Amino acid sequence: MELLKSKVIIDEKYKPSLNNEYIDYFNRALVFAQTNYQEQLDKIAKAHFRRIAPTAFFEEYVWCLSCVDTKPEIVSLFFPELSKSLAPFYNSFWDLNNFPQADSLKERIVSMNHNEKKFDQLYQCANVINRGIKLFGWDEYKNNFLSSPERLCVLPGIGIVGARHLARNTGISGEVISSAQLQRLAVHWGFEDCSSLCAAIQRNVALQPKVIEMVLWYAAHTFETK
């Protein structure tokens, strides 16, 4: 997930600018991201679908669902508390016969995300995961039903765009997800798209393309990209 902080530390000496060459911009962006978002960088770097737990998978699903038609800076304000409120769902992935009743959770969760439809969708998804684990066990279920963006897009509410995002965040795919901001950066430096920009940067740093993308995304979201 790409949680955003309401207050960040900016070292003016390392502030990225579109006047920089792309490698200099990235190096400055990396300092900024490591200072403010190291936990998120580590999380995506270490995401491996083979080892992911159902709780971590569901949390990433709820993040992607929450970001549908809602800006990540808005979602970031309530998501840490929302994640804590998902505990009864998390527990149901281990205690399979103790799936929570919707009425016991709906009021609290809707008070945070202000979206009854999204509550219904995340509740439905949790129920599907619970049933899938009951029938097949987690490893067989995820490998057969959750192992590609095309399979993920059937999960409630996220569509193919959210499915690609979820696949990247859970280690299914190493695909670079190009936002409008990142596309502007790529074009600014003469690249066809963000994937090409990340590939060029990777020739100079020992980082995965999806980590490079996240570094650029945090910088682009914070600093001017127009």
N, C-alpha and C positions, 0 to 999 in steps of 0.2 A: 504494500500500500504506500501511497505517497502523501503521508500526513504532512501538513504545513503548520509551522509555528506562527503565532500571532506576533511574536517579537523575535528577531534574529540578530545575530552578531555579524556586523559587516566591517571588515578591515579595509579602509579606503585605499591602502597601498595595493591590495589584491582585488579590487572591485573589477569585475569583468565588464568590458565595453565592446560594442560592435565595431569600434575603431581598432580593436586588437585583431591580429591574425587568428585563425581558428584554434591553433594549438595554444597560443598564449591565452586566448579566451577560456579554453578548457582548463588549463592549469590554474587560472584564477578561480574558475567555477568550482574546481575540485577543492581548493582551499575553503571556499565558502560552504560547500556541501559537507565536507568533513568536519567543519567547525559546528555546523548546525544540525546536520541530518545523518551523522555517522551510523546511528542505529538502523535507519532505513536502508542505507547503502549496504550494510552488512547483511541485513535480512534478505535483500533480493539477490545478493551475491551467493548466499548459502542456500537459496531455495532449490530443493531437489524433489521432484515429484515422487521419485521412488521412496523417499523417506518421510514425506509430509504426513502429518497426523490429520485426522478428520476435523479436529478443532481448528487447526491453523488454516485448513482449506476453507472451512465455512466462514471464518473471520474474513478471509480475503474475498470470498464471494459477497459477503454483506458490504464490504467496502466498495466493491465494484458496483453492486446494486445501488448503494447509497449515492454514488457519483453519477448515476444516470439522470440527466437533466438537472443536476445540482453541482455547483462549482466545488472543487475539492477544498477550497478554503472555508466554505460553509460546512461541509461534511467534517472537516478536521476539528471544528469547534465542539461537536457533540460526539464524535466517534469513540474516543476513549471511554466515556461513560456508557455509550451504547454497547461497546464490546463487553463490558462487565455485565451488562444486563442479559447478554446472550448465554450466561453460564448454565442455565437449565437446559439449553440446547446442547452445549458442549457436553454436559453430563450424560445426556441421552445417547451420545455416540459410544459411551462405554457401558452405561446402565441401560441396556436396550429396551427394557420393558417399562421404563419410567419416562415416557415422552410427555412434556408439559402440555397443559391445557392452554389454548390461546387466550382465554379470558384472564389468566393469571399473569400474562406478560404484556398484553396489547396496550393497556393504558400507559404503562411506564415507557415502553419503546416509542409509541406514537407521540408522547410528550417531548421526546428528543428529536425525532426525525420529521414530525408533523406530516406524516404520510401513511394513511391507513393501508393504501394499496401496497406500498413497499413492505409494510409489516406482514400483510397476507402472503406476499411473495416469499419473504425470507422464512416465514413459518412453513410454507409449503415445501421449500427447498430443504429445510431441516428435517421435515418429515420424510421426504424422499431419501435423504442420506441415511436416516435412522433405519428405514425399511431395507435399503440396499445393503447395509451392514448386516442386518438380521439375516437376509437371504444368502449373501455371498461371502461375508467377511469384508473388512475394509480394503485389503490389498486387491482382492479379486474384483470387488465392485469398482474401485477407482480405476483400475487398469482397463476394465471392459467398458465403463460407462462415462468416465470423466477425463480421459487421457488425450483429448485433442480439442481445439477450439470448436470444431464442428459438433462434437458431443456436448461440450459445455453450453453451447448456445441454446440448448433445450431447457436449461435451468431457468426458473421463473424470472422474467424481468430484465435480463441483461443483454439479450440479443447477441449478434456476432461481434460487434465492437467490444462490448463488455466481456465476451467470452475470450477474445484475443488478449485483452488486458488481464483477465484472470489467469489465462494460460501462462502468460509471461510472469506474473507475480507468484505462481505456485510451482514454477520450474518445469512446466510441461514444454514450454517453448522459450527459446532465446531470442525471439523476434523483437526487433526494435519497434516500439509503438510511436508513431509520429503524430504529435499534436500540431495544431496550426502554428503555435509558437516555435516549435522545433523545425517545422518546414520553412518558416521564415528565416531562421538561422542558417539552415542548409543552403537555401537559395542565395542568401546574402554573401556566402563565401564560394558560390559557384558550383555547389553540389546539386545533384538532381533531387535528392531526398535525404531524410535524416539517417537512413540506413547507410548511405554512401558516406555521409559525414562521420558517423560513428566508426565505420570501417577505416577511414583515413586516420582518425584519432587513435584507434587501436594499434596501428602500426608503430605508435610512439609510446604507448603505455601498456602495462600488463594488467588490463582490466577487461572484463566481459563487455560486449556491446551493450547489453541491457543495463549495466552499471554506468557506462559512459552516458547512455541515454538519460538515466535518472539524474546524473550530475548536471547535464545540460538542461533538463527540465526544471530542476530547482532554480538554476541560475536564470533561465528564461522567464520563469514565473515571478522572480523577484526583481529582476532588472529589465531595463527597456529592451524590447525586441522589435519595435516597429521601425 
